[in-house]
Amino acid sequence: MAHPVHNVKARVAAISIFASAAMAAAKLAVGITIGSLALISDALHSVIDMVATIITWAVVRVSDQPADAEHHYGHGKFESLSALGITALLYVLAGGILVEAWSRLREGAPPPTISAIPFIVLVVEIAVNFWRARALHRTARETRSQALAADALHFASDMFGSFAVIAGLILAGLGFWWGDAAAAIAVALIIGLLGVRMTRSTVETLLDRAPEGVSEKADAAIRTVPGVVDIERVRVRMVGSTHFIDAIVQVPRTYPIDRVEQIKRMAQQAVTRALGDSDLTFTAVPVARNNESVRERIMVIARNSGLAIHHVTVHDLGGRLTVSIDLEVDGDMPLTAAHDIAHGLERNIRDEFGEDVEVDTHIEPLEPELPLGTDAAPDRVETIKAALSRFAADGAIHDVHNVRVRNTDAGEIVNFHCRAAPSMSVIKVHQNVDEIERALRRAFPTVKRVISHAEPPHAR
């Protein structure tokens, strides 16, 4: 299915082809009949406009094609090239008109035959060109099409050129023989002056000049995304109607990869809202923030070394840090290899915090990713549940429920839910639950691990 923007651009360009052909034929016929260089020049201008519109119609069918193996940024610059080529044709025409007009002024050519017909044709053309230029300009602005913008400029120049031709015919009718040649020169100058603006815009696009104010808008949009610390660089280029944006963005180094990916997606959405059609290349640079805790910094050190740690405790002993860490390694690893890993982690922590930091690492086997297990028999589950309820009696923890027991090669794994007062702190809840877990393991040595989930009353 064709893209809606492509359909709009192609339809407007196709309508302009027929309008250009009809007006060019009418002006050329009348201009030759009455011998008016200004009208013939204006007709030739319309002929080039028609050729330009045909080129535009063909180019917009190509420029909206998606990127492929050979054109990684799409085909949008075909519009820039066509706009540059069309503008060059206009300059050639303007030069030819100037040469012929100067020749007529120098030789004193006879004035054209004046009648109502050329005025009627020119008034109709002004109305048609006003409609075409306005429609093309609006569509070019909405679709950011340089090819349509160039076409709109041509029709605008036609309209102003028609006014100049009318003035020249009036002068000739009043007896000023040079009026028609002067009008032709005016048409040539209008073509040249209006073409300068389009040429500058097109060349700037081909040279990848950043559009005015776009980089600032992109920068502001990216900064609105939560998690963005700062922006090191933003670069923008236009290819057709698409803004291609390269941004180097600082993000907290403590963020996991999936969180950084979320920031990238949100940044793309923010830029699209601000600029419309855009393609963002987001390079994330992890940086340390001033508000990082000691525990977060230690987790970053371990993650950068590819190590799994947990239960990190940090104490400040009068200006000296003491750190305790549980380090998980392969259970089949020799102790010497595991000790070397722990020593390397401790070395990295001292490099970060200073040589006087005290680091103790507890080495434990890494839990298997998918341990085999089976549900325990119902009577065993009831026995464990009764024991948990008994250990929780007369304490802050109550309503032991949803008890599950699984048998594994390493021993039994027990999961249970319980309730506590909603005003109780997390520390108090943890202490009370820990007591229950320790009591259960003492009573049932086969229980390897106990996982509890405390919740307030009536929680789902």
C-alpha positions as CSV (number, residue, x, y, z in Angstrom):
1,M,0.0,0.0,0.0
2,A,1.3,3.4,-0.9
3,H,2.2,5.8,1.9
4,P,-0.4,8.6,2.4
5,V,2.3,11.3,2.2
6,H,3.5,9.8,-1.1
7,N,0.0,9.8,-2.5
8,V,-0.5,13.5,-1.6
9,K,2.8,14.6,-3.2
10,A,2.2,12.5,-6.3
11,R,-1.4,13.8,-6.8
12,V,-0.4,17.4,-6.4
13,A,2.5,17.0,-8.8
14,A,0.3,15.2,-11.4
15,I,-2.4,18.0,-11.3
16,S,0.4,20.6,-11.9
17,I,1.6,18.8,-15.0
18,F,-1.7,19.2,-16.8
19,A,-2.1,22.8,-15.6
20,S,1.4,23.7,-16.8
21,A,0.9,22.1,-20.3
22,A,-2.4,24.0,-20.9
23,M,-1.1,27.4,-19.8
24,A,2.2,27.0,-21.7
25,A,0.5,26.1,-24.9
26,A,-2.0,29.0,-24.7
27,K,0.7,31.6,-23.9
28,L,3.1,30.3,-26.6
29,A,0.4,30.4,-29.3
30,V,-0.7,33.9,-28.3
31,G,2.9,35.2,-27.9
32,I,3.9,34.0,-31.4
33,T,0.7,35.4,-32.9
34,I,1.2,38.9,-31.5
35,G,5.0,38.9,-31.7
36,S,5.5,39.5,-27.9
37,L,9.0,38.4,-26.6
38,A,7.8,38.8,-23.0
39,L,4.8,36.5,-23.6
40,I,6.9,34.0,-25.5
41,S,9.5,34.1,-22.7
42,D,6.8,33.6,-20.1
43,A,5.5,30.6,-22.2
44,L,8.9,29.1,-22.4
45,H,9.2,29.5,-18.6
46,S,5.9,27.6,-18.3
47,V,7.3,24.9,-20.6
48,I,10.3,24.5,-18.3
49,D,7.9,24.5,-15.4
50,M,6.0,21.6,-17.1
51,V,9.2,19.7,-17.6
52,A,10.1,20.4,-14.0
53,T,6.8,19.2,-12.8
54,I,7.1,15.9,-14.7
55,I,10.5,15.5,-13.1
56,T,9.0,16.3,-9.7
57,W,6.2,13.8,-10.3
58,A,8.7,11.1,-11.1
59,V,11.1,12.0,-8.3
60,V,8.5,11.9,-5.5
61,R,7.6,8.4,-6.6
62,V,11.2,7.5,-5.9
63,S,12.1,9.7,-2.9
64,D,9.5,8.2,-0.6
65,Q,10.8,4.6,-1.1
66,P,12.2,3.2,2.2
67,A,15.9,2.7,2.8
68,D,17.6,-0.3,1.1
69,A,20.9,-2.0,1.0
70,E,22.4,0.7,-1.2
71,H,20.7,3.8,0.3
72,H,20.8,3.5,4.0
73,Y,19.3,6.9,4.6
74,G,16.5,6.4,2.1
75,H,16.0,8.2,-1.2
76,G,15.1,11.7,-0.1
77,K,18.1,13.4,-1.6
78,F,16.7,12.6,-5.1
79,E,14.4,15.5,-4.4
80,S,17.3,17.8,-3.6
81,L,19.1,16.8,-6.8
82,S,16.0,17.3,-8.9
83,A,15.3,20.7,-7.3
84,L,18.9,21.7,-8.1
85,G,18.7,20.6,-11.7
86,I,15.3,22.3,-12.3
87,T,16.6,25.6,-10.8
88,A,19.6,25.3,-13.2
89,L,17.3,25.0,-16.1
90,L,15.5,28.2,-15.1
91,Y,18.8,30.0,-14.9
92,V,19.6,28.9,-18.5
93,L,16.2,30.2,-19.6
94,A,16.7,33.5,-17.8
95,G,20.1,33.9,-19.5
96,G,18.6,33.2,-22.9
97,I,15.7,35.7,-22.3
98,L,18.2,38.4,-21.3
99,V,20.3,37.9,-24.4
100,E,17.2,38.1,-26.7
101,A,15.7,41.1,-24.9
102,W,19.0,43.0,-25.1
103,S,19.2,42.2,-28.8
104,R,15.7,43.6,-29.4
105,L,16.4,46.7,-27.4
106,R,19.6,47.3,-29.4
107,E,18.0,46.6,-32.8
108,G,14.8,48.4,-32.0
109,A,12.4,45.6,-32.8
110,P,8.7,46.5,-33.6
111,P,6.2,46.3,-30.7
112,P,3.7,43.4,-30.5
113,T,0.2,43.6,-31.8
114,I,-2.1,44.5,-28.9
115,S,-5.5,42.8,-28.4
116,A,-7.7,41.6,-25.5
117,I,-6.7,37.9,-26.0
118,P,-3.2,38.0,-24.3
119,F,-4.6,39.9,-21.4
120,I,-7.4,37.3,-20.9
121,V,-4.9,34.5,-21.1
122,L,-2.5,36.1,-18.6
123,V,-5.3,36.9,-16.1
124,V,-6.5,33.3,-16.3
125,E,-2.9,32.1,-15.9
126,I,-2.3,34.3,-12.8
127,A,-5.4,32.8,-11.1
128,V,-4.3,29.3,-12.0
129,N,-0.7,29.8,-10.9
130,F,-1.8,31.4,-7.7
131,W,-3.9,28.3,-6.9
132,R,-1.1,25.9,-7.9
133,A,1.7,27.8,-6.1
134,R,-0.4,27.9,-2.9
135,A,-1.4,24.2,-3.1
136,L,2.2,23.1,-3.8
137,H,3.7,25.3,-1.1
138,R,1.3,24.0,1.5
139,T,1.9,20.4,0.5
140,A,5.7,21.0,0.4
141,R,5.6,22.4,3.9
142,E,3.5,19.6,5.2
143,T,5.6,16.9,3.6
144,R,9.0,18.7,3.7
145,S,9.5,18.0,0.0
146,Q,12.2,20.1,-1.7
147,A,11.0,19.0,-5.1
148,L,7.5,20.3,-4.5
149,A,8.9,23.5,-2.9
150,A,10.9,24.1,-6.1
151,D,7.8,23.5,-8.2
152,A,5.8,26.0,-6.1
153,L,8.6,28.6,-6.6
154,H,8.4,28.1,-10.3
155,F,4.6,28.8,-10.4
156,A,5.1,31.8,-8.1
157,S,7.7,33.2,-10.5
158,D,5.2,32.5,-13.4
159,M,2.6,34.6,-11.6
160,F,4.9,37.5,-11.0
161,G,6.3,37.1,-14.5
162,S,2.7,37.4,-15.9
163,F,2.3,40.7,-14.1
164,A,5.5,41.9,-15.8
165,V,4.2,40.8,-19.2
166,I,1.0,42.7,-18.7
167,A,2.9,45.8,-17.8
168,G,5.1,45.4,-20.9
169,L,2.0,45.0,-23.2
170,I,0.4,48.0,-21.7
171,L,3.6,50.1,-22.3
172,A,3.7,48.8,-25.8
173,G,0.1,49.7,-26.4
174,L,0.8,53.2,-25.1
175,G,3.5,53.6,-27.8
176,F,6.6,52.7,-25.8
177,W,8.2,50.2,-28.2
178,W,10.7,49.0,-25.7
179,G,8.0,48.0,-23.2
180,D,7.8,44.3,-24.4
181,A,11.6,43.8,-24.2
182,A,11.8,45.4,-20.8
183,A,9.0,43.1,-19.6
184,A,11.0,40.1,-20.9
185,I,14.0,41.3,-18.9
186,A,11.8,41.7,-15.9
187,V,10.7,38.0,-16.3
188,A,14.3,36.9,-16.5
189,L,15.2,38.8,-13.4
190,I,12.2,37.4,-11.5
191,I,13.3,33.9,-12.5
192,G,16.8,34.5,-11.3
193,L,15.9,36.2,-8.0
194,L,13.4,33.7,-7.0
195,G,15.7,30.8,-7.9
196,V,18.5,32.1,-5.6
197,R,16.4,31.2,-2.5
198,M,15.7,27.7,-3.7
199,T,19.3,27.1,-4.8
200,R,20.6,28.1,-1.4
201,S,18.2,25.8,0.5
202,T,18.9,22.9,-1.8
203,V,22.7,23.2,-1.7
204,E,22.6,23.5,2.1
205,T,20.6,20.2,2.3
206,L,23.1,18.5,-0.1
207,L,25.9,19.7,2.1
208,D,24.2,18.4,5.2
209,R,23.7,21.8,6.8
210,A,21.7,21.4,10.0
211,P,18.2,23.0,9.5
212,E,17.7,26.2,11.5
213,G,16.7,25.5,15.1
214,V,16.2,21.7,14.6
215,S,19.2,20.6,16.7
216,E,18.0,22.8,19.6
217,K,14.5,21.3,19.4
218,A,15.9,17.8,19.3
219,D,18.2,18.5,22.3
220,A,15.3,19.9,24.3
221,A,13.1,16.9,23.4
222,I,15.7,14.4,24.5
223,R,16.3,16.2,27.8
224,T,12.6,15.8,28.7
225,V,13.1,12.0,28.9
226,P,13.4,10.7,32.5
227,G,16.9,9.1,33.1
228,V,18.8,11.4,30.7
229,V,21.7,13.0,32.7
230,D,23.1,15.2,30.0
231,I,23.7,15.4,26.3
232,E,27.2,15.5,24.9
233,R,26.4,16.1,21.3
234,V,23.5,16.4,18.8
235,R,24.0,16.3,15.0
236,V,21.2,16.8,12.5
237,R,20.9,16.2,8.8
238,M,18.0,16.3,6.4
239,V,17.4,13.6,3.8
240,G,14.2,14.4,2.0
241,S,11.5,15.0,4.6
242,T,13.3,13.0,7.3
243,H,15.4,14.4,10.1
244,F,18.3,12.1,10.8
245,I,19.6,12.8,14.3
246,D,22.7,11.5,16.0
247,A,22.8,12.1,19.8
248,I,25.4,11.1,22.4
249,V,23.5,11.0,25.7
250,Q,24.7,10.5,29.2
251,V,22.7,8.0,31.3
252,P,23.3,6.7,34.9
253,R,25.8,3.8,34.9
254,T,23.7,2.1,37.5
255,Y,20.8,1.5,35.1
256,P,20.4,-2.0,33.6
257,I,20.4,-2.5,29.9
258,D,16.6,-2.8,29.5
259,R,16.2,0.5,31.3
260,V,18.6,2.2,28.9
261,E,16.7,0.7,26.0
262,Q,13.5,2.2,27.4
263,I,15.2,5.6,27.5
264,K,16.2,5.2,23.8
265,R,12.6,4.4,22.8
266,M,11.2,7.3,24.8
267,A,13.8,9.7,23.2
268,Q,12.8,8.6,19.7
269,Q,9.1,9.3,20.6
270,A,10.0,12.7,22.1
271,V,11.9,13.7,19.0
272,T,9.2,12.5,16.7
273,R,6.6,14.6,18.6
274,A,8.9,17.7,18.3
275,L,10.0,17.4,14.7
276,G,7.7,15.0,12.9
277,D,9.4,12.5,10.6
278,S,12.7,11.6,12.3
279,D,15.2,8.9,12.8
280,L,17.2,9.0,16.0
281,T,20.6,7.3,16.5
282,F,21.0,7.2,20.3
283,T,24.4,6.5,21.8
284,A,24.2,6.0,25.5
285,V,27.3,6.9,27.6
286,P,27.1,5.6,31.2
287,V,28.3,8.1,33.8
288,A,28.5,8.3,37.6
289,R,26.1,10.5,39.3
290,N,26.9,12.6,42.4
291,N,24.1,10.9,44.4
292,E,25.3,7.3,43.9
293,S,25.3,5.3,47.1
294,V,28.3,3.2,48.1
295,R,26.2,0.0,47.6
296,E,25.3,1.2,44.0
297,R,28.9,1.8,43.2
298,I,29.9,-1.6,44.4
299,M,27.2,-3.2,42.3
300,V,28.5,-1.4,39.3
301,I,32.0,-2.7,39.9
302,A,30.8,-6.2,40.2
303,R,28.6,-5.9,37.1
304,N,31.5,-4.5,35.0
305,S,33.5,-7.6,36.0
306,G,30.6,-9.9,35.1
307,L,30.2,-11.1,38.7
308,A,27.0,-12.0,40.6
309,I,26.9,-10.6,44.1
310,H,24.2,-10.0,46.7
311,H,23.7,-9.1,50.3
312,V,26.1,-6.2,50.2
313,T,26.4,-4.5,53.6
314,V,28.4,-1.3,54.1
315,H,29.3,0.4,57.4
316,D,31.1,3.6,58.2
317,L,33.5,3.1,61.1
318,G,34.6,6.6,61.9
319,G,35.6,7.5,58.4
320,R,36.7,4.0,57.4
321,L,34.4,1.9,55.2
322,T,33.9,-1.8,55.9
323,V,32.2,-3.8,53.2
324,S,30.7,-7.4,53.2
325,I,29.7,-9.1,50.0
326,D,28.2,-12.5,49.1
327,L,29.9,-13.6,45.8
328,E,28.4,-16.4,43.7
329,V,30.7,-18.5,41.6
330,D,30.4,-21.9,39.9
331,G,30.0,-24.5,42.5
332,D,32.5,-26.9,40.7
333,M,35.2,-24.2,40.6
334,P,38.4,-24.9,42.5
335,L,38.8,-22.8,45.6
336,T,42.0,-21.2,44.3
337,A,40.2,-19.9,41.2
338,A,37.3,-18.7,43.3
339,H,39.6,-17.0,45.7
340,D,41.4,-15.2,42.8
341,I,38.1,-13.9,41.6
342,A,37.2,-12.6,45.0
343,H,40.6,-11.0,45.4
344,G,40.2,-9.2,42.1
345,L,36.8,-7.9,43.1
346,E,38.2,-6.7,46.4
347,R,41.1,-5.0,44.5
348,N,38.7,-3.2,42.3
349,I,36.6,-2.0,45.3
350,R,39.8,-0.6,47.0
351,D,40.8,1.1,43.7
352,E,37.4,2.9,43.8
353,F,37.2,3.8,47.5
354,G,40.8,3.8,48.7
355,E,43.3,1.4,50.2
356,D,42.0,1.7,53.8
357,V,38.5,0.2,52.9
358,E,38.0,-3.2,54.6
359,V,36.4,-5.8,52.3
360,D,35.3,-9.3,53.3
361,T,33.9,-11.6,50.6
362,H,31.8,-14.6,51.3
363,I,32.1,-17.1,48.5
364,E,29.1,-19.4,47.8
365,P,28.1,-21.6,44.9
366,L,26.0,-20.1,42.2
367,E,22.4,-21.4,42.1
368,P,21.7,-23.5,39.0
369,E,19.6,-21.6,36.5
370,L,16.9,-24.3,36.2
371,P,17.2,-26.7,39.1
372,L,15.1,-29.9,38.9
373,G,12.3,-30.2,41.4
374,T,9.0,-31.8,42.2
375,D,6.1,-30.8,44.4
376,A,6.2,-32.5,47.9
377,A,3.4,-34.8,49.0
378,P,0.3,-33.0,50.5
379,D,0.9,-34.4,54.0
380,R,4.5,-33.1,53.9
381,V,3.1,-29.6,52.9
382,E,0.6,-29.7,55.8
383,T,3.4,-30.7,58.2
384,I,5.6,-27.8,57.1
385,K,2.6,-25.4,57.2
386,A,1.7,-26.5,60.8
387,A,5.3,-25.9,61.9
388,L,5.4,-22.4,60.3
389,S,2.1,-21.5,62.0
390,R,3.5,-22.8,65.3
391,F,6.7,-20.8,65.0
392,A,4.7,-17.7,64.1
393,A,2.3,-18.0,67.1
394,D,2.5,-15.3,69.7
395,G,4.6,-13.1,67.4
396,A,4.2,-10.2,65.0
397,I,3.7,-12.5,62.1
398,H,0.4,-14.3,61.6
399,D,-1.9,-16.0,59.1
400,V,0.7,-18.2,57.4
401,H,-0.8,-19.3,54.0
402,N,-0.1,-20.4,50.5
403,V,2.6,-22.8,51.7
404,R,4.5,-24.7,48.9
405,V,7.2,-27.3,49.3
406,R,9.4,-28.6,46.5
407,N,11.9,-31.4,46.5
408,T,15.2,-30.8,44.8
409,D,18.5,-32.6,44.6
410,A,20.0,-30.1,47.1
411,G,17.1,-30.4,49.5
412,E,13.6,-29.0,50.2
413,I,12.6,-25.5,49.1
414,V,9.8,-23.9,51.1
415,N,7.8,-20.8,50.0
416,F,5.1,-19.2,52.1
417,H,3.0,-16.1,52.5
418,C,2.2,-14.4,55.8
419,R,0.7,-11.2,57.2
420,A,2.0,-8.4,59.4
421,A,0.7,-5.2,60.8
422,P,0.6,-2.5,58.1
423,S,2.5,0.0,60.3
424,M,5.4,-2.4,61.0
425,S,8.7,-1.3,59.4
426,V,10.4,-3.5,56.8
427,I,13.3,-4.1,59.2
428,K,11.0,-5.4,61.9
429,V,9.1,-7.6,59.5
430,H,12.4,-9.0,58.1
431,Q,13.7,-9.8,61.6
432,N,10.5,-11.6,62.6
433,V,10.4,-13.6,59.4
434,D,14.1,-14.5,59.7
435,E,13.4,-16.0,63.1
436,I,10.6,-18.2,61.7
437,E,12.9,-19.3,58.8
438,R,15.7,-20.3,61.1
439,A,13.4,-22.2,63.4
440,L,12.0,-24.1,60.5
441,R,15.5,-25.1,59.2
442,R,16.5,-26.2,62.7
443,A,13.3,-28.4,63.0
444,F,13.7,-29.8,59.5
445,P,17.3,-30.2,58.5
446,T,16.3,-31.3,55.0
447,V,15.0,-27.8,54.2
448,K,17.7,-26.0,52.2
449,R,16.0,-22.7,51.6
450,V,13.0,-20.8,52.9
451,I,11.4,-17.9,50.9
452,S,8.8,-15.8,52.6
453,H,6.5,-13.1,51.3
454,A,5.1,-10.8,54.0
455,E,2.0,-8.7,53.2
456,P,-0.4,-6.4,55.1
457,P,-3.8,-7.6,56.0
458,H,-6.3,-8.1,53.1
459,A,-3.6,-7.6,50.5
460,R,-4.2,-9.4,47.2
